């Protein structure tokens, strides 16, 4: 399941530095705008202590963690919605992602130029928001025009037109589509097919200096005030610190470095977990001698759909799933022991898979 989160922001806010810390891919991090032209894609491992615990019990030949793809999208500028600064290409790259990681510069440094000459993360956020909203309005206008013609003979189109016009008024107030109040039925029927940019879930990453990584600063306080009604997550991360951590090969050195800064874990780890949560993802495991593996699913998936993540044949020929809860596996140590004490359950097509389930599928095609 190749799910993507796109890193966006103005030029020179620390996107590529953060991306390099997240990924083994090496995007160019330079002190000038547009150093990243083509979107760089990194496959990021999702930290999960449960996988390590299963490895200790099963002793498999290999361990495969869950992953999320992170896309470093070149910096947007004013006028991107009209094609300025390769805007159409950049906005198209955002459209193909499942969620947005919006990086805001929240540090002062005269040696790192800002595209607008001063540090103001709220202004920067609003520039990006405006460009995405303008592009969404353009998309919306085209559908409204089409719906107006169909509404004369189609009652469903007429009902949808009312929803679309309300959404347009919402966007014209400078609000993002993700904050538009609409029931799920109308959203699915009239809005989802538009693939709007501002409807995507978002994490705001405040790129701060070392001294502000725990409690923030005046810039992060301004961001928190500005986004308080958006129901969005905010993380304080120092891209510079993360790049230093990424350069350390020794785990103990990294741990000591974090402890010296008063941090329990790196910002990268927190960001990956937040992205996984933002995309509404869950993990189930398969555990055998050949392989212990974490499989990524959307929360709310039933057993056949979860099996289909491994292979489409598993879903087509699904018979049943054998399920052990993670805590039970940890307690009884082996699949055989879990079976003996009745902690292995047989589940059918209506079983809702839970995060942490250890599963074995029976199928026939």
Residue, then its C-alpha position, 0 to 999 in steps of 0.5 A: x500500500x504505497x501511501x504518500x505524504x508530501x512535504x510542502x512550504x515556501x523555498x528555504x524553510x528547511x523542507x529538503x533538510x528535513x527530507x534528507x533526515x527522513x530518508x536515505x534519498x539525498x535531495x539537494x539542500x542548498x541556500x537558494x530557491x528551487x534547488x529541488x525541481x523534480x519531487x524526491x521520493x523517500x520510503x520511510x520506515x515506520x518505527x514500531x517496537x512491536x516488530x522488534x518484540x516479535x523478532x525476539x520470539x520468532x527468530x525469523x530469517x528477515x524482518x520487514x517493517x511498515x513504510x510510508x512514502x515521503x515526497x519532497x515537493x519543490x518550494x511554492x511561491x506566490x502565483x503558483x496557482x497561475x503557473x508562476x515558479x513552475x507552479x502547475x507542476x508543483x501543485x500537480x505533485x501535491x495532488x497525487x499525495x494522500x496528506x500534506x506535511x507543511x513546513x514553516x520556518x520558525x527560526x531566525x538566521x541572517x545566513x539563511x535567506x528568506x524568499x520574502x525577506x523576513x521570518x513570518x511563518x503565519x504569512x508563509x502559511x497563508x501564501x501557501x493556503x491561498x495558492x492551494x485555495x485558488x487552484x481548488x476554486x478553479x477546479x470547483x468552478x469547472x464542476x459547478x459550470x458542468x453541474x449547472x447544465x445537468x441540474x436542469x434535468x437531473x435532481x441529483x445534480x441540482x442537489x449537488x450544485x447547492x453543496x458545491x456553491x456552499x463549498x465555493x463560498x467557504x473557500x472564497x473566505x480564505x478557508x481550507x476545504x478540510x474545514x468545510x462542514x458536510x455530511x459524508x454522503x454528500x462529500x462522497x457523492x459531490x466532492x471526493x471526485x474533485x481531489x481538492x488540494x486543501x481537503x487533504x489532512x495536514x501536519x504543520x511542522x515548525x522548523x525551529x532552532x535548537x533552543x526552541x525544539x521543546x517549548x517553541x518560540x514567538x514564531x511557533x506561538x503565532x502559528x498555534x494561534x493561527x491554526x487553532x480552529x483547523x484541528x491540525x497537528x503541530x510539531x516542533x522540529x529542528x531540521x538541523x538537529x535531525x540532519x545531525x542525528x541522521x549522520x550518526x551511525x551509532x544508536x548509543x551516540x544518537x540516544x546520548x545526543x537526544x538526551x543532552x537536548x532533553x528529548x526522548x526521541x527524534x523529531x523524525x520519529x514523531x513526524x513519521x508516527x504522526x504521518x501514519x496517524x494522519x493517514x488513518x493507518x493501522x498495522x497488522x503482522x504476519x509472523x513465521x520462520x521465514x519472515x516477520x512483517x508489518x502490513x499497512x492497512x486503513x483503519x476500518x478494513x475487514x479481514x478479506x481487504x486486509x488479506x488483499x494487501x498481501x496479494x489480491x488472490x488472498x482477498x478473492x479466495x478468502x476463506x478465513x483468518x486465524x488471529x492472535x492478539x499481540x499481547x497474547x502472543x507476547x504472553x504465551x510466546x508461540x502460535x502453538x501455545x496461543x492455540x492451546x490456551x484458546x487465544x487463537x481465534x478463527x474469523x470470517x469475512x466480517x472481522x474488523x482487523x485491529x491494530x496489532x493483530x497477528x494474522x494468518x490467512x486461509x484462501x483458495x483460488 
